[in-house]
Amino acid sequence: MDHGLSSTALSALRRVRTRSISPENFDGSVGGGGRATEGTGAESARDLGPGWKISPSVDVAPGETFDLARIDEPGKITHIWITTHTDHWRTLVLRAYWDGSAEPAIEAPYGDVFCSGWGRFAQVSSQLVAANPQGGFNSYWPMPFRRSAHLTIENTSTVTVRVYYQITYEVGGDYSDEGYLHAQWRRSNPLEDRTPHTILEGVEGAGHYVGTYIAWGVNSPGWWGEGEIKFFMDDDEEFPTICGTGTEDYFGGAWNFDVPGAGYTEFTTPYLGMPQVIQPDGLYDSQQRFGMYRWHVADPIVFGERLRVTIQALGWRSGWRYLPLRDDIASTAWFYLDRPATQRPPAPTFDAMEVHIGTAPVPDLGASPPR
């Protein structure tokens, strides 16, 4: 699968054209950028006039769903850059609809889409997702569509949220043989006793699984990552075709992510990483929190009819026996499918997404200040 241009293909001439949607060009029209006469930057540009950053962002009201992009021709989204204040990373929901489908293919909390599910910044330097200081989120997931694309962002909070974004895409190519990108979010908080966390289920059709992000909150002392990830493909029922050997193994680490003398050690690489480790501080951060990603770019998990994915939460008890854990696990699953919609879990809500971490709650007195 081609997730971009190889060094050889980079120089090849292609019969496509690049377009971009942002608050400075809401519909991506040719020659349509920088024409705004009103917007969130109008006051700052009062001495300069049109063409001088008059509409760099949008304000999304409480309960509002804002259209980030509507594209009404075949194309492929190649890059998304977006940013907002950290307070809102788990109160916004990103959605993408392909080819006029009434059901979203991508539906997940804003922060989790960019490997930042705990509402705190951590550097992510991967091929598909980059999170850069301070909350500059980038997605390089190829998102092809055959007729149309519709991207939205929902504000589930009670305060107005200011969002800056730019969505770059190409038009003019042949996307008839490419799969539709899907992302689904699920949370077990806490995980049921002796029950694996479901990462993905109910998916029908042909496609390939390409990525996992997990925001894992540990609710007990000791090591927490002995559990196996399992991929139940096609006719699999009780037992999977693909079974991992441990949580840290699946995310590319080993031996508890524990470097002697250093303890848990963050890492971020093109295809896998644990970029975030939040340690207890003896006050409000009472438990350990981790963020981990695994992109199946060179090794996609290909299925022909259906797919289900689960992961166990296991620690240790006396006598070197496994201890089933009841942790807080929120996962985002990425996969390409031969159809624009499939079965999905209930939509994320404010309460379902909420994280209790960091400082004591304080009132939010209004929208984020201008950037």
GUDO-465251 format. One record per residue (C-alpha): residue number from 1; residue in one letter; x, y, z. Coordinates in nm, 2 decimals, padded with zeros to 4 digits. Example, Ala and Ser with C-alpha at 12.3 -4.5 7.8 and 13.67 -1.06 7.14 Angstrom:
- 1	a	01.23	-00.45	00.78
- 2	s	01.37	-00.11	00.71
% end
This chain:
- 1	m	00.00	00.00	00.00
- 2	d	00.13	00.34	-00.09
- 3	h	00.10	00.60	00.19
- 4	g	00.28	00.87	-00.01
- 5	l	00.53	00.93	-00.27
- 6	s	00.85	00.72	-00.26
- 7	s	01.18	00.89	-00.34
- 8	t	01.15	00.76	-00.70
- 9	a	00.79	00.87	-00.74
- 10	l	00.85	01.21	-00.59
- 11	s	00.99	01.34	-00.92
- 12	a	00.72	01.18	-01.13
- 13	l	00.49	01.43	-01.31
- 14	r	00.12	01.37	-01.21
- 15	r	-00.20	01.48	-01.36
- 16	v	-00.35	01.61	-01.04
- 17	r	-00.39	01.95	-00.88
- 18	t	-00.35	02.06	-00.52
- 19	r	-00.62	02.24	-00.33
- 20	s	-00.65	02.35	00.03
- 21	i	-00.93	02.44	00.27
- 22	s	-00.88	02.67	00.57
- 23	p	-01.06	02.97	00.73
- 24	e	-00.89	03.18	00.46
- 25	n	-01.05	02.97	00.18
- 26	f	-01.35	02.77	00.32
- 27	d	-01.43	02.59	-00.01
- 28	g	-01.08	02.54	-00.15
- 29	s	-01.17	02.74	-00.46
- 30	v	-00.90	02.83	-00.72
- 31	g	-00.77	03.18	-00.63
- 32	g	-01.01	03.19	-00.33
- 33	g	-00.75	03.23	-00.06
- 34	g	-00.69	03.55	00.15
- 35	r	-01.00	03.72	00.03
- 36	a	-01.18	03.75	00.37
- 37	t	-01.31	04.08	00.48
- 38	e	-01.42	03.96	00.82
- 39	g	-01.31	03.69	01.07
- 40	t	-01.13	03.63	01.39
- 41	g	-00.82	03.83	01.28
- 42	a	-01.01	04.13	01.14
- 43	e	-00.94	04.35	01.44
- 44	s	-00.57	04.27	01.44
- 45	a	-00.56	04.35	01.06
- 46	r	-00.75	04.68	01.09
- 47	d	-00.45	04.88	00.98
- 48	l	-00.37	04.65	00.69
- 49	g	-00.69	04.54	00.52
- 50	p	-00.78	04.24	00.31
- 51	g	-00.50	03.98	00.24
- 52	w	-00.35	04.02	00.59
- 53	k	-00.46	03.73	00.80
- 54	i	-00.82	03.84	00.85
- 55	s	-00.97	03.49	00.89
- 56	p	-00.71	03.25	01.03
- 57	s	-00.94	03.05	01.26
- 58	v	-01.30	02.98	01.35
- 59	d	-01.50	02.99	01.68
- 60	v	-01.71	02.68	01.74
- 61	a	-01.99	02.75	01.98
- 62	p	-02.10	02.51	02.26
- 63	g	-02.29	02.21	02.11
- 64	e	-02.22	02.32	01.76
- 65	t	-02.09	02.10	01.48
- 66	f	-01.88	02.30	01.23
- 67	d	-01.80	02.20	00.87
- 68	l	-01.43	02.19	00.84
- 69	a	-01.44	02.09	00.47
- 70	r	-01.69	02.00	00.20
- 71	i	-01.53	01.86	-00.13
- 72	d	-01.77	01.77	-00.41
- 73	e	-01.54	01.59	-00.66
- 74	p	-01.31	01.29	-00.65
- 75	g	-00.99	01.35	-00.46
- 76	k	-00.76	01.25	-00.17
- 77	i	-00.68	01.44	00.15
- 78	t	-00.30	01.44	00.19
- 79	h	-00.24	01.65	00.50
- 80	i	-00.44	01.80	00.79
- 81	w	-00.29	02.06	01.02
- 82	i	-00.50	02.17	01.31
- 83	t	-00.46	02.33	01.66
- 84	t	-00.66	02.45	01.96
- 85	h	-00.61	02.49	02.33
- 86	t	-00.52	02.18	02.53
- 87	d	-00.83	02.22	02.74
- 88	h	-01.04	02.11	02.44
- 89	w	-00.85	01.80	02.32
- 90	r	-01.10	01.57	02.48
- 91	t	-01.41	01.78	02.43
- 92	l	-01.41	01.80	02.04
- 93	v	-01.51	01.51	01.81
- 94	l	-01.36	01.49	01.46
- 95	r	-01.57	01.32	01.19
- 96	a	-01.52	01.24	00.82
- 97	y	-01.79	01.12	00.58
- 98	w	-01.71	00.98	00.23
- 99	d	-01.91	00.98	-00.09
- 100	g	-02.23	01.12	00.07
- 101	s	-02.26	00.86	00.34
- 102	a	-02.49	00.95	00.62
- 103	e	-02.27	00.77	00.87
- 104	p	-01.91	00.88	00.95
- 105	a	-01.62	00.67	00.86
- 106	i	-01.39	00.86	01.11
- 107	e	-01.54	00.95	01.45
- 108	a	-01.30	01.00	01.74
- 109	p	-01.20	01.26	02.00
- 110	y	-00.98	01.53	01.86
- 111	g	-00.68	01.46	02.08
- 112	d	-00.69	01.08	02.03
- 113	v	-00.68	01.13	01.65
- 114	f	-00.34	01.29	01.70
- 115	c	-00.21	01.05	01.96
- 116	s	-00.28	01.30	02.24
- 117	g	-00.56	01.15	02.44
- 118	w	-00.47	01.28	02.79
- 119	g	-00.50	01.65	02.71
- 120	r	-00.13	01.72	02.77
- 121	f	00.13	01.78	02.51
- 122	a	00.39	01.51	02.42
- 123	q	00.61	01.52	02.11
- 124	v	00.50	01.26	01.85
- 125	s	00.73	01.21	01.55
- 126	s	00.57	00.94	01.33
- 127	q	00.51	00.89	00.96
- 128	l	00.13	00.93	00.98
- 129	v	00.09	01.16	01.28
- 130	a	00.30	01.44	01.42
- 131	a	00.22	01.64	01.74
- 132	n	00.45	01.94	01.77
- 133	p	00.49	02.22	02.03
- 134	q	00.24	02.34	02.15
- 135	g	-00.03	02.13	02.01
- 136	g	00.04	02.17	01.64
- 137	f	-00.13	01.85	01.52
- 138	n	-00.06	01.70	01.18
- 139	s	-00.21	01.40	01.00
- 140	y	-00.06	01.24	00.69
- 141	w	-00.31	00.96	00.66
- 142	p	-00.41	00.93	00.29
- 143	m	-00.79	00.98	00.27
- 144	p	-00.92	00.91	-00.08
- 145	f	-01.28	00.94	-00.19
- 146	r	-01.45	00.87	-00.52
- 147	r	-01.72	01.14	-00.52
- 148	s	-01.71	01.37	-00.21
- 149	a	-01.57	01.43	00.14
- 150	h	-01.72	01.60	00.44
- 151	l	-01.52	01.67	00.75
- 152	t	-01.67	01.82	01.07
- 153	i	-01.57	01.90	01.43
- 154	e	-01.83	01.89	01.71
- 155	n	-01.79	02.09	02.03
- 156	t	-01.94	01.89	02.32
- 157	s	-01.84	02.14	02.59
- 158	t	-02.01	02.44	02.74
- 159	v	-01.76	02.70	02.61
- 160	t	-01.67	02.84	02.27
- 161	v	-01.36	02.68	02.12
- 162	r	-01.12	02.86	01.87
- 163	v	-00.98	02.63	01.61
- 164	y	-00.71	02.69	01.35
- 165	y	-00.68	02.44	01.06
- 166	q	-00.57	02.37	00.71
- 167	i	-00.68	02.07	00.50
- 168	t	-00.47	01.99	00.19
- 169	y	-00.60	01.76	-00.08
- 170	e	-00.55	01.67	-00.44
- 171	v	-00.81	01.63	-00.72
- 172	g	-00.79	01.49	-01.07
- 173	g	-00.66	01.14	-00.99
- 174	d	-00.82	00.79	-01.02
- 175	y	-00.92	00.67	-00.67
- 176	s	-01.15	00.39	-00.78
- 177	d	-00.92	00.12	-00.64
- 178	e	-00.84	00.28	-00.31
- 179	g	-01.00	00.20	00.02
- 180	y	-01.18	00.45	00.25
- 181	l	-01.01	00.55	00.57
- 182	h	-01.20	00.47	00.89
- 183	a	-01.12	00.54	01.26
- 184	q	-01.32	00.42	01.55
- 185	w	-01.28	00.51	01.92
- 186	r	-01.38	00.30	02.22
- 187	r	-01.32	00.34	02.59
- 188	s	-01.34	00.09	02.88
- 189	n	-01.35	00.29	03.20
- 190	p	-01.29	00.08	03.40
- 191	l	-01.25	-00.24	03.20
- 192	e	-01.48	-00.52	03.31
- 193	d	-01.33	-00.79	03.52
- 194	r	-01.15	-01.06	03.32
- 195	t	-01.28	-00.91	03.00
- 196	p	-01.05	-00.79	02.71
- 197	h	-01.09	-00.44	02.58
- 198	t	-01.25	-00.43	02.24
- 199	i	-01.05	-00.21	01.99
- 200	l	-01.26	-00.30	01.69
- 201	e	-01.57	-00.51	01.62
- 202	g	-01.85	-00.54	01.37
- 203	v	-01.65	-00.44	01.07
- 204	e	-01.76	-00.62	00.75
- 205	g	-01.60	-00.60	00.41
- 206	a	-01.26	-00.63	00.26
- 207	g	-00.98	-00.41	00.38
- 208	h	-00.66	-00.37	00.59
- 209	y	-00.60	-00.26	00.95
- 210	v	-00.34	00.01	00.96
- 211	g	-00.31	00.16	01.31
- 212	t	-00.38	00.16	01.68
- 213	y	-00.35	00.44	01.94
- 214	i	-00.42	00.37	02.30
- 215	a	-00.45	00.61	02.60
- 216	w	-00.40	00.37	02.88
- 217	g	-00.47	00.46	03.24
- 218	v	-00.34	00.22	03.50
- 219	n	-00.56	00.18	03.81
- 220	s	-00.34	-00.04	04.02
- 221	p	00.03	-00.06	04.12
- 222	g	00.27	-00.29	03.94
- 223	w	00.33	-00.37	03.57
- 224	w	00.02	-00.36	03.36
- 225	g	00.12	-00.47	03.00
- 226	e	00.13	-00.85	02.99
- 227	g	-00.19	-00.87	02.79
- 228	e	-00.21	-00.99	02.43
- 229	i	-00.36	-00.81	02.13
- 230	k	-00.57	-01.04	01.91
- 231	f	-00.69	-01.00	01.55
- 232	f	-00.99	-01.22	01.47
- 233	m	-01.01	-01.22	01.09
- 234	d	-01.28	-01.35	00.86
- 235	d	-01.40	-01.68	00.99
- 236	d	-01.22	-01.66	01.33
- 237	e	-01.45	-01.72	01.62
- 238	e	-01.31	-01.82	01.96
- 239	f	-00.94	-01.80	01.86
- 240	p	-00.76	-01.54	01.65
- 241	t	-00.54	-01.58	01.34
- 242	i	-00.30	-01.32	01.48
- 243	c	-00.21	-01.32	01.85
- 244	g	00.06	-01.09	02.01
- 245	t	00.29	-01.17	02.30
- 246	g	00.23	-00.87	02.52
- 247	t	00.13	-00.50	02.51
- 248	e	00.48	-00.35	02.51
- 249	d	00.58	-00.60	02.24
- 250	y	00.29	-00.49	02.01
- 251	f	00.39	-00.13	02.05
- 252	g	00.75	-00.21	01.96
- 253	g	00.91	-00.21	02.31
- 254	a	01.02	-00.48	02.54
- 255	w	01.07	-00.57	02.91
- 256	n	00.81	-00.33	03.04
- 257	f	00.95	-00.03	02.86
- 258	d	01.18	-00.02	03.16
- 259	v	01.53	00.11	03.10
- 260	p	01.74	00.02	03.41
- 261	g	01.80	00.33	03.61
- 262	a	01.56	00.53	03.41
- 263	g	01.23	00.35	03.44
- 264	y	00.95	00.40	03.19
- 265	t	01.11	00.56	02.88
- 266	e	00.92	00.75	02.61
- 267	f	01.01	00.69	02.25
- 268	t	00.86	00.80	01.91
- 269	t	00.96	00.64	01.58
- 270	p	00.80	00.64	01.23
- 271	y	00.58	00.34	01.29
- 272	l	00.55	00.29	01.67
- 273	g	00.61	00.46	02.00
- 274	m	00.51	00.54	02.35
- 275	p	00.55	00.92	02.34
- 276	q	00.37	00.99	02.67
- 277	v	00.43	00.87	03.02
- 278	i	00.25	01.07	03.30
- 279	q	00.37	00.98	03.64
- 280	p	00.18	01.03	03.97
- 281	d	00.27	01.36	04.15
- 282	g	00.13	01.28	04.49
- 283	l	-00.15	01.53	04.45
- 284	y	-00.39	01.53	04.15
- 285	d	-00.20	01.28	03.92
- 286	s	-00.27	00.98	04.14
- 287	q	-00.21	00.71	03.88
- 288	q	00.02	00.63	03.58
- 289	r	-00.10	00.73	03.23
- 290	f	00.05	00.62	02.90
- 291	g	00.00	00.70	02.53
- 292	m	00.11	00.45	02.27
- 293	y	00.08	00.41	01.89
- 294	r	00.14	00.14	01.63
- 295	w	00.11	00.21	01.26
- 296	h	00.09	-00.10	01.03
- 297	v	00.24	00.07	00.73
- 298	a	00.49	-00.19	00.62
- 299	d	00.28	-00.47	00.77
- 300	p	-00.09	-00.40	00.72
- 301	i	-00.33	-00.66	00.85
- 302	v	-00.53	-00.76	00.55
- 303	f	-00.88	-00.92	00.58
- 304	g	-01.14	-01.03	00.33
- 305	e	-01.47	-01.03	00.50
- 306	r	-01.46	-00.91	00.86
- 307	l	-01.24	-00.81	01.15
- 308	r	-01.24	-00.79	01.53
- 309	v	-00.96	-00.67	01.75
- 310	t	-00.92	-00.70	02.13
- 311	i	-00.64	-00.64	02.38
- 312	q	-00.61	-00.79	02.74
- 313	a	-00.51	-00.60	03.05
- 314	l	-00.28	-00.82	03.26
- 315	g	-00.04	-00.76	03.55
- 316	w	00.12	-00.99	03.80
- 317	r	00.01	-01.14	04.13
- 318	s	00.19	-01.38	04.37
- 319	g	00.34	-01.70	04.25
- 320	w	00.41	-01.55	03.90
- 321	r	00.04	-01.57	03.82
- 322	y	-00.13	-01.33	03.58
- 323	l	-00.36	-01.06	03.74
- 324	p	-00.65	-00.94	03.52
- 325	l	-00.67	-00.56	03.56
- 326	r	-00.96	-00.31	03.54
- 327	d	-00.78	-00.02	03.38
- 328	d	-00.90	00.29	03.19
- 329	i	-00.83	00.20	02.82
- 330	a	-00.93	00.43	02.53
- 331	s	-00.83	00.31	02.18
- 332	t	-00.85	00.45	01.83
- 333	a	-00.84	00.20	01.55
- 334	w	-00.75	00.29	01.20
- 335	f	-00.84	00.08	00.89
- 336	y	-00.91	00.11	00.52
- 337	l	-01.23	-00.06	00.39
- 338	d	-01.39	-00.12	00.06
- 339	r	-01.70	00.08	00.16
- 340	p	-01.75	00.43	00.31
- 341	a	-01.94	00.32	00.62
- 342	t	-01.96	00.02	00.85
- 343	q	-02.09	-00.07	01.20
- 344	r	-01.95	00.16	01.46
- 345	p	-01.98	00.22	01.84
- 346	p	-02.19	00.49	02.00
- 347	a	-02.06	00.85	01.93
- 348	p	-01.82	00.99	02.18
- 349	t	-01.99	01.21	02.44
- 350	f	-01.85	01.47	02.68
- 351	d	-01.88	01.24	02.97
- 352	a	-01.74	00.94	02.78
- 353	m	-01.43	01.13	02.67
- 354	e	-01.36	01.32	03.00
- 355	v	-01.03	01.26	03.17
- 356	h	-00.96	01.33	03.53
- 357	i	-00.59	01.43	03.54
- 358	g	-00.38	01.73	03.63
- 359	t	-00.51	02.02	03.84
- 360	a	-00.83	02.05	04.03
- 361	p	-01.12	02.17	03.81
- 362	v	-01.16	02.54	03.77
- 363	p	-01.43	02.74	03.59
- 364	d	-01.36	02.81	03.22
- 365	l	-01.46	03.18	03.19
- 366	g	-01.48	03.19	02.82
- 367	a	-01.32	03.11	02.49
- 368	s	-00.95	03.07	02.44
- 369	p	-00.77	03.40	02.40
- 370	p	-00.65	03.50	02.05
- 371	r	-00.33	03.33	01.95
% end
